[in-house]
Amino acid sequence: MNENKKRILIGSPIHQKPAILKEFLVSLHCLRQDDVEFGYLFIDDNQDKQASDMLRDFAKVMAPVTVLASGQGDEYCRDENTHFWNEHLIWKVAEFKNTMIRHAIDEQYDFLFLVDSDLLLHPETVEQLVASGRDIVSEVFWTSWQPDSAPQPQVWLRDEYTQWEQQRGEDLSKEEIAVRYDQFITQLKVPGVYEVGGLGACTLISRHAMVAGVNFKPIKNLSFWGEDRHFCVRAAAIGFPLYVDTFFPAYHIYRESDLEGVEKFKREHGEEITPSNRVLFPNDVCKKIGPAVNRGQKKLTLTMVLKNEGNRYLRQVLEEHRKYIDEAVIIDDASVDNTVDVCLDTLQGIPVRIVRNDISKFNNEVDLRKQQWEETLKTEPDWILNLDADEIFESRFSEEIHLLLKQSEVDVVCFRLYDFWNQTHYREDHLWRSHFTYRPFLIRYRHDFVYNWKETPQHCGRFPENIFELPHQLSDLRLKHYGWAKSEYRIEKFQRYMLLDPEAKFGWMEQYLSILDENPNLIPWIE
């Protein structure tokens, strides 16, 4: 990290058609970073799998990129006339943007650049906005909101969309309104920075403004339509003036027919797609954006289910895993701590797909594991490594894993798991013998195999139950499990099993009770 450069988080909620998304991502790739450095946060609300794939492939080229799955399947309708919004969609997007504000604050970014995914940006856009010295400033773009209507800017002077000067209590004739409207429109066509009353869709927000409380929450006693208006009113009330920059107008692909103007925009700004851009799009929009990140081998995707693990072993575990994984899929099962932030911070530079559950699914584990499986498959993994937040392989694993991934004879690899009772010793007795059994933690995904799950609410397994129909092998690499390594962890797990399985229908009561043994047999670990 260059400490002299301003850190900018580029954030975008994305529910987009692939052809338009392609142009948006290319323009992000072209943004200049002479005086700034970027991180990216996309919230994937796409229904089109191709668009989701494009985001993940962008993440392989443009680190650090975080892609969060929205977990929602709302329909967003648009046609060659207009876009159709409703209250639910508006406030869903508002919460996406608030998530980005929180992330920018937590990760110590200097600015957040919120940009819609149907915009084509001039390469100097972000550096120009930063150079303007304003806390809240948008780059202008122009849109014909109805077919054949005159293009209008996305900024205004007062109320919901008033684009002429008018003082409180001032009466204006239609002719006077027309004159002032023309003055405002003419001004915005002259390069400069101008104060406005409302803005959106292509906005730079300083850390100072974010920490002071600007956000997109609805203001209860305000009936204005759209989350941007509530953002603007709140910002003005807090004391932040709003500005528009007109030096490098963006191009708005509001309709698919607007794609016809993309090449003209690029030519006018001297920005043809260069060979470096073809790293993103080597062929056409229907193909993958870039090469898989496989480090000379098949892609290894780490998948984890987490809940409130931020202050336990999670950071230590991920620091080790990042040495050999190519991608991560995290199911955050209703955490209320900093679990997600720890993941994003520790795995910087690695594509991460995070799916948040507002309500925990752990009381019916098979539903949770199916969700984990389905979300992992969306990343098109070659190999899947399924681990918990308190499991870490012995040190030689990072040096030998590539041999397992490179072979073509087996699809399932099993390992021994050792239950640590403190930081240096594991437990071994007639009830605790997990390390005498080999269990599957690593599998190759086979498109030609039908996977079936064990339909039990607890102890259903991390993988589908029929994976041993595939070729498999035992590995001598060992896995350390620290989930029992502190007394408070053991008490917590005991209480959980008693709550979820009080009659031991899915487990072994004698083992449940032995969790609280005061003097178990412990054996020192030798690495």
Buried (B, 14 or more C-beta within 10 A) or exposed (E): EEEEBBBBBBBBBBBBBBBBBBBBBBBBBBBEEEEBBBBBBBBBBBEEEBBBBBBBBBBBBBBBBBBBBBBEEEEBEBEEEEEEBEEEBBBBBBBBBBBBBEBBBEBEBBBBBBBBBBBBBBBBBBBBBBBBEBBBBBBBBBBBBEEEEEEBBBBBBBEEBBBBBBEEEEEBEEEEBEEBBEEBBEEBEEEEBBEBBBBBBBBBBBBEBBEEEBBBBBEEEEEBEBBBBBBBBBBBEEEBEBBBBBBBBBBBBBBEEBBEBBEEBBEEBEBEBEEEBEBBBEEEBEEBBBEBBEEEBBBBBBBBBBBBBBEBBBBBBBEBBBEBBBBBBBBBBEBEBBBBBBBBBBBBEBBBBBBBBEEBBBEBBBBBBBBBBEBBBBBBBBBBBBBBBBBBBBEEBBEBBBEBBEEEEBBBBBBBBBBBBBEEBBBBEEBBEBBEEBBBBBBBBEEEEEBEBBEBBBEBBBBBBEBEBBEBEEBEBBBBBBBBBBEEBBEEBBEEBBEBBEEBEBBEBEEBBBBEBEEBEBEEBEE
